[in-house]
Amino acid sequence: MTRKPLLVALLVAGTATSAMAEISWEGSKGRLSLGGDVEFDVNAANKQEDSNLYRNDGRNDRWDQTGRLLLDVSGERVADSGAYARVKAQPTLATNGGVGSDDAWFAFGRDDVGEMKIGRFEALDLFPLGQDVFVEHSGDTSSGLYTDGSAYLYMAKEARGRAGDAGHVMVSRQLGDLYLELATLFGDRSDLFNVVDGARRYHGHELTKDKDSIVVRPALRWQLGDFSWALGAEHNLVEDAIIDAEGRKVARRTGYGTTFGWQSGVIKANLNAAYLDALNEENLTLGANVLFNQFGLGYIYGRNKIDEAAAGYEYLEGVQKSNTLYTSYRFDNVLDLDNFNILLGAYWSDFDVAESTTATDRYGARVRFKYHF
């Protein structure tokens, strides 16, 4: 059989069944592998319809199913000189019928020179959550979406990657125990802000995208035996890329993140901290988590200080605090099937602000079915 029909046959075989291990094909032009995973969640959570914890008195029990099937296609070619080229594509099919992707990138380099990566991917994680099965927060906020009236948990991930239509280019180098990277995220970053009352808002002010953003994110990681330390920052070079109705530069955002890790045997622990200096706002987030074999436990503290808000949104001014506790447990090789795990996850989160007139605690639980093929 010639190489091309063989490759087609392997791709078809890999697509036809998810019960097999990753398959690969090697030839004179390099190596191609096909794999993926299934991740389906059954969720029960208590949360509010909108995201304003100051003004909404209603909470609802949510029962739903989420998740996706991911197909991983990876390719690599290595020259005699040690130079290499790598490519990865991870299309996903969600349970709601939506089609998307996790990673889609092209990388090239050489071990003694460094690497450049272009496409859709995530840079170094400066705020790892450990065994992250189900972690939500009061107001359904996250490190990737700012919403007025909610506790924004900044985790130094605004320029980490996978950011809508924005492009992503990163150069990196491994020097012994030290890893260095410089990521740049460029394009439309107005989708960092959630749509409220029909418009993207920040402290009640309506936002307008004036220019494309260029966000730089240098980071490093140092590994010393069982201990690791990572440090990084992110800064938007185009401060007037996003402006509010008064012409103020909302894109002026500079953040920092650091994490300390320790792993010994079946125990793995992380201590995280992140700080953001933004227009009329300062955010501080602290976190700690530990994974003992299959059991995980974590805590996140958030503090936001808002100095000024638009007329009618004065209630946002002041200090907001949030506390989130989460836990998880993983059952491995269920039914004696390799790579089939069932994970249980739960969280509780509370939003602490004196001006709020509504119940501010939220909680939820999840059963996750995870299978790698």
N, C-alpha and C positions, 0 to 999 in steps of 0.2 A: 504494500500500500504506500503511495507517495505521501509526502509530508502534509500537503494541503488536505486531502481527504481524511488523513489520520486526525488532523487538528479538528476538522469539522465533526468527525465522529465522536471525539472526546467531548467537545462542547455540547453536542446533542445528548450524549450519555449523562453528562453532569447535570444538564437541565432537567432530564427526565425523572430523576430521583433525588430526593434530599436525604436519603438514608445512608449515603456512602460518604467516605472521608474525602478530603480535598484531593482532587486529581490534578496532575500536572503533565506537561508535555515539554520535552527538551529537544532542541535541534541545534543546528549550526548557527542559527540566528538568535538563540537565547532560550529562555524558559518562560512558559505560560502556565498559570495555575488557575483553578476554578474552585471556589468554595462559597461559604456564606453562612447565614444563621437565621433562625426564626425566633422572634421575640414578641410574644403576645401577653397582654396584661388584662387582668380583670380587676377593676378598681371600685372602691367605695370611699367616698370622701364627703365631708361637710364643708361647704364653701358658699360664697355669696355670688349672686348673679353678675353684678358689675364689680369693679375693682376698688371702689372708694370706701375705705373703712371708716370714714368720718360720717358719711351721709346715708348709708344703706343699712336699714334695720333687718333686712331679710337674709336668711341663710337657707340653703337647700341641700338635701342629701343627693349626692350624685352617684349613680350606678352606671358604669359603662365599661366598654372594652376598647382598648387601644393596642397599638403594636404594629409590627411590620415584618415582612420577609425581605431579607437583604441578600443580594447576590454579589459575591466578590470575585472580580476578575483582575489578576495581577500579572504583570509581565516584567522581565528583567533581561538585560543583555550586558555582559562584562567583556571588555576588550583585554587583549594581552597586556596592555599598559596598566591595567587596574581601573581604568575609567569605566563608568557604568551609566546606564540609562534605565530608569524604572518608570512604570506607569501603573495606576490603579483606578478602577472604576467600581463603584458600589451603588448600583441602582436599587431602589427600595419600592415595595408595594405595600401600602398601608391597609389596615383593616377597613378603613372608610372608603377604600377604592382609590385613594390618591396615589400618585406616582411621584417619587422624588429621588434624592440621592444623599448619601452620607459623604463619602470622599470621591473626588474625581480629580486626579492630579498627575503631573509629569515631573520627574526629578532626574537630575543628571549631576555627575561629579566624580570625585576620586577621593579615597580615604585620606591621602596625604595633602589634599588641597581643600576639600570641603564639598558642600552640596548646595544646589539651587533647586527649589521646589516651586511649581507654578500650578494654580488651579484652586480646587475646593478641598480644604483640609483644616485641621486644628493645630495650632502651635502648642508650645509647652504649657501644661496645666499648672498654674500658680496657686490654685485653690482646690486641690483634690478633695472629694467628698468621701472617699473610701468606697465601700460597697453601696453604691447609689442605686437603690431599688425604687424608692418613692420619697422624694424630697420636694415638697412645695412649701409656700410661705403665705402668710396672711396677705390677702389681696391678689394672690396668684401672680406674684412678681418673680423675677429671676435676675440673674446677672446679665441677661441679654435683652431686657425690655423695661424701659422706664415708664411708669404709670403714675400720674398724679393721684394722691390719696392713698397710696400704698407704701409699704416699706421696701425701698429699693435695696436689694442685697448685692452690693458691688463685690465682684470676685476677680477683678483684673482679667475679664474675659470679653470686654467690649471689642477688642481687636484680635481675639484669638483665632477667629476664622469662621467659615461656614456662614457668612453674613449676607444673605440675600443676593443681590446683584453685584455686590462689591467684589473686585478682584483681589487676589492674594498672591504675594510673592515672598519667599523666605530663603535666606542663605544661612547655612549652619556649618559648624565644624566641631569635631570631637578631638580634644587634645588630652589624651590620657584619661584621667578621672574628671576632667572639666569639659562640659558641653556648652557651646555658645551658639546663639541664633539671633537673627535680626529679621523680623517679619514686618511686612508693610501691607496694610489693607487700604484699598483705594476705590473710590466710587461713591454711590449714594448710601449715606449712613443715616438718613432721616428715619429709617425703619427701626432705629434703636428706641424711638419714642412711640408709645401706644396711641391709638386713635381714641380720643375722648370727646364726646359731644360732637362727633362728626369731623374732628380735626385732630392733628397731632399737637399735643400741648405739653408745655413745661412750666410748672408753677402757675398754671392757668393761662399762660400766654400762648396764643396760636403760633405755630412754627411754620417756617417756609424754608425749603431747600434753595440756597442761593448759588452754591457751587458744589462740586464733588469734593469729598474729604480725602485726605491722605493721613492715615494713622500709622505711626511707627511703633514697634513693640520689641525692644531688645530684651533678651532674657539669657540667664545662665543657670546651669545646674552642676553642682559639685558632689561627687559620690566618694565617700571615704568609708570603706567597709560596710557596716550595717547602717550607717548614717548617710543622709543626703540633705542638701540644702539648695533651694532654687530661689532666684530673685529676678524681678523684671519690672518693667514700666511700660506704659502706653500713653501716647500723646498725639493729639490731632494737630498737624502742622498748618491746617487751613482753619483758623479759628472762626472765620465768618462763613464757613460752608453752610451752616444752619443758623438762621437768625429768627428772633421772635418779632412780634408785631411792632415793637418799639425799636427794632434794629439792633438789639443786643446780640452778642456773639455766643450763642448757646453751644456751638461746637468747641468752645474752649474747655476742654476736659483733659486733665492729666491724672493718671492713676498709677499706683504702685502695688505690687503684690510680692509676698514671700511665703515660703512653706518649708518646714523642717520635717523630714521623714525618718523613721527608724523601722527596720524589719529584722526579725530574728526568728527563724523557724516559722511557726504558724501565726506569729503575732506581727502585725503591721500597724503603725500609728502615724498620724499626720497632725501637725500644728500649723494653722494658716492665719495670715493676716493680709488685709487689703485696705487701701485708703484712696479716696478719689477727691480731687479738688476740682469743682465745677462752678459754673456761674451761680452765685448766690446760694451755693450748697456745698456741704462737706459730708462725705460718707465714710464710715469706718465699719469694717466687717471682720470678725474674729471667728475662728472655727477650730474644732478638734474632733478627731474621729479615730477609732481603733477597730481593727478587724482581728478577731481571734478565731483562727481556723475558718469556720463557716458563719460565725456570728459577728455582726457589725453594730456599732453604736456610735452616734455622732451628735454634735451640738454646734449651732451657729448663732452668733450674736450680731445684730446689726444696729447701727446708730446713724441717723441722718439728721443734719442740722440745716434747716432752710431759713435763709435770712429775709427773703422778700417774695411775695406772690402777688398776682394780679387782683384787681378789685373783684370781690365776690369769692376769692380763693384765699382770703387771709387766714382761714383756719389751718392752712398748710404750714404757716410760719411757726418756727420753734423746733424743738427736738423730738424726733420720733425714735422709738426703740422697738426691736423685735427679738424674740427668742424662739428658736426652732430646735426641737429634739427629734431625732430619727433613729430607727433601728432596722435590722434586717437579719434574715437567716437563710442559708442556702443548703438545699438537699442535692447532693451530687449523684450522678449516674443513676437516675430514677429508673426502676424496672430493669436494672443491670444494663442499661443502654449507655454506652460511652457518650460523653458530651451532651447528655440530656439532664438539665438541672431545673429544679423548681425553687423559686426564691420568694420569700415572704418579706414584705416591707411595710413600715408604718411610720407616720410622722405626726407631731403636734406642734403648732406654731401659734404664737400670740403676739399681737401688735399693741404696744403700750404707748398711749398718748392721752394726755389729760382732756383734750377737747373732744374726743370721740364720744358719740352718743349711742354706739351700737356695739354688740358683742364682737370681740376682736380675736377670739381664738378659733383656729381651724385645725382639722385633723383628718386623717385618711389612712386607708390600708390597701394593700395590693398583693395579688398573687401573680407572679411572673413565670411564664413557661419559656425556657430558653434552650434552644437546641442548635448546636454547631454542626454543620455538615461539610 
